[in-house]
Amino acid sequence: MRQIEQQMIDAIQQGKCWHKDNTEVYTNDNNASLVYLHGNHIATVTDNDVRIFDGGWQTNTTKSRLNVIINEFCDGVTDGVFQKNYQWFIKDNNNVVEFESGYVFK
C-alpha cells in the first residue's frame, strides 16, 4: 500500500478531513467519509457500507484507491475492483458483475 493510501485510510478511520496531493477525504456531519481523487468523488464510507464510483475516470490510480478502501472496510479476499480486456468489474463476495458507478458494498 502506498503511503498516501495509508494516510487516506487513517483519515477515514479517524473521521478526519485530510488531503494530500491528488487525494482528499472529507467527513460530513453524518460521519460519512467522502473520498475524492483529482476532485472527483470516488468513494463514500459509512458505518454501514462502502459506496464506490469511478469519478468518470477508470484509471489505475482510481482502481488502486478503491481497492485499498475495499480491503480495509470490506473483505479484501472476496471483494474488489479489477480490469479485464480494458473493462472494469466488481467482485462482491466472489460474485463478479460489470462495474457500476455507485455500487454499494454492505
HELIX and SHEET records of a PDB file:
HELIX    1   1 GLN A    3  GLN A   14  1                                  12    
HELIX    2   2 ASN A   60  PHE A   73  1                                  14    
SHEET    1   A 6 TRP A  18  LYS A  20  0                                        
SHEET    2   A 6 THR A  23  THR A  27 -1                                        
SHEET    3   A 6 SER A  33  LEU A  37 -1                                        
SHEET    4   A 6 ASN A  40  VAL A  45 -1                                        
SHEET    5   A 6 VAL A  50  ILE A  52 -1                                        
SHEET    6   A 6 TYR A 103  PHE A 105 -1                                        
SHEET    1   B 3 GLY A  80  LYS A  84  0                                        
SHEET    2   B 3 GLN A  87  ASP A  92 -1                                        
SHEET    3   B 3 ASN A  95  GLU A  98 -1                                        
END                                                                             
